[in-house]
């Protein structure tokens, strides 16, 4: 069958599905009145679709190919003798084969090459490469691959003599516990694949076989069919091609149906659907006989029924095997979180889903839900032990509030039950608030996040009789306002929390110390560095007085203090504090955070080589602790890229940023701020390589994401404006550069006034535009303001001060004042020469300008010294 005929057949097939069966014959006669064979093919295709079940759970297209093509197969493939057909798919046939000399059986998958496009051949080859990378007891193994004499490719795989997951569960009458055991094995296999940078993209029960275990042992689960799996390092995986149903609609995630970016979160969704079907015996949506358009309408527009409700409604036997209502409520939450229509609201990884599954089995609180007092108290009754306190910020930020509330009321169970109702009301409000406005994704069109937060503030203000709950709410809301960039509102809430805690707990209580540290972090953002340091130190002293030595809270406070000192420009003091924090930390994630701050302190001090070494250590720690494809690893790659960039290794920095981007795209998709921040760094290094058009391609969408999430006047917007202004300046688009930098300065002055060195960066960059245009009279005062600001906030010998003085010296030199220029040029040169690599671009610029200044002043010997230094640095580092 030629490609054109097959394409027409596919189009007519989907049209036919939308015609009522009673009218379908008349419709076929009308559409195919001039081509009887086409009508017959369509009839067989529709009949195949109606009974489409097989070993491979093929779709209608696969069934049609099997019916429309002759069934001819070879007698042998290599050393294997073909015994029978196990199944047919759209791309190939799977045979049972035997190696007679060894008596072993295998499954041989052969591509039906004449029927498959070049893309299909690529997918077949990709599946072989994918399986070759995977070695897990629950993933079918690849033994061999090759081509037949006519060039047809084949794969030799492990033969699994079992039945599909759902068929096994029904035949064995598995209860909920047994089904969860099987699901856990499947999820662990998928998690392993993700750690090898492979996403499956077509998870479904029919792709999972359950084989009997050895005598007395549990059954064995095997994950099959990686035909449309893709490695995370392949850019073509980011989007599903629209119009090509390389998926099973019943298990396809919303982003697949929309043709959007896919990733780890796509497999999480499919696992959620699979768990739903395991628990209820039915898929969440009835898609039988639906056209593609109807599938999209149902999956994208309808919410699935809770599994517990479905079970009760259809009367599943499994419902009687686990009568615990709380456990079923947890199963509902776990399942529906995995199936959330927004990828950002699902579990961040299969590993996170598995953790909650383990929590559920142990009757522990799920990470996916807030620790409501009633919820924790119910677990207390079941497990007869005190719940563990937790504090999680974000969409479930209220966990810390209610955990603390439960701890405060543990002495009187009846009182707790009575008062928990009100706290649960606040909890439900907070959850609804964050569901309507996730600050990491951006505000919905109908209601801005700030409006929702204000509702939360008003609700919290009504809790004067419950100061512990009220103050924790103020802490949570304050941190969220801080994240949104509304520093004044954050200040009022965090300050109120501190005042009230001091009143009812005393100034030395650990919760008061926590409030002081939180307020100190805010003061950092407000550029009130001295007060930030004072607050954090006061909190640290209280922690040391009231908690055991080397308590994790002490390390957290020290890390916050180190950050504050770095922001002040007190880099050596920051290094000492952060090294102290790192010495007694045992938790890998906390140690990584502290070492990251330590690397930043060295970075901003201009000690790029030291920062580079620390960032490499952090990357190794994070990869060991989180796996190689975790978002924390992406952050570490970005930090390492920043040091490589500053050291002049732009291509290496680009590679690190792109590695991070693959992870962020897979985990978050293209529309999250994590990805946008990554794109900003990539755009910066592309611009430094002179690849300005490529830089703009990544910087513009990054700016759009940031503006949607933060609004137009957040400091994070200013950082992107800085990169866009730099690109425009390099392209001699002075008007655009001036607009970008002017807006950048306006944002920083609004947020920080003239108390933060960020404002100085904006002033210096705006002045650079005027310098490039030859408008020296406008450039000079801006450079002078920047130098004054850098000296005041960072110190006279800071690298930023040095760069600004070099730029000011260049303005003076271009203005015909070489003697004045010499002082600033030489001062800037001395600062950078003492702290940076010899090849750093602005140090090289200083050498060139100094040579010119000395030449103009009649000192050719000194000019030659600087020209010689410049040439030596270029020769030593020709790649920079």
Secondary structure, DSSP 8 states (H G I E B T S, - for coil): --HHHHHHHHHHHHHHHTS-HHHHHHHHHHHTTT-HHHHHHHHHHHHHHHT---TT---HHHHHHHHHS-----SEETTEEEEEEEEE-SSEEEEEEEETTTTEEEEEEEE-GGGS-HHHHHHHHHHHHHHHH---TTB--EEEEEE-TTS-EEEEEE----EEHHHHHHHTT--HHHHHHHHHHHHHHHHHHHHTTEE-S---GGGEEEE--STTS--EEEE---TT-EETT-GGGSB--TT---S-GGG--HHHHTT-B-SHHHHHHHHHHHHHHHHHSS-SS--TT--HHHHHHHHHH-----HHHHHHHHT-GGGGG---HHHHHHHHHHHHHHT-SSGGGS-SSHHHHHHHHHHHHTT---TTS---HHHHHHHHHHH-S--------STTTTHHHHHHHHHHTTT-HHHHHHHHHHHHHHHHHHHHHHHH--TTT---SSS-HHHHHHHHHHHHHT-TT-HHHHHHHHHHHHHHHHHHT-HHHHHHHHHHHHHHHHHHH-TT-HHHHHHHHHHHHHHHHTT-HHHHHHHHHHHHHHHHHHS-TT-HHHHHHHHHHHHHHHHHT-HHHHHHHHHHHHHT---HHHHHHHHHHHHHHHHHTT-HHHHHHHHHHHHHHHHHHH-TT-HHHHHHHHHHHHHHHHTT-HHHHHHHHHHHHHHHHHHH-TTSHHHHHHHHHHHHHHHHTT-HHHHHHHHHHHHHHHHHHH-SSSHHHHHHHHHHHHHHHHTT-HHHHHHHHHHHHHHHHHHHTT-SHHHHHHHHHHHHHHHHHT-HHHHHHHHHHHHHHHHHHT-TTSHHHHHHHHHHHHHHHHTT-HHHHHHHHHHHHHHHHHHS-TT-HHHHHHHHHHHHHHHHTT-HHHHHHHHHHHHHHHHHTTT-
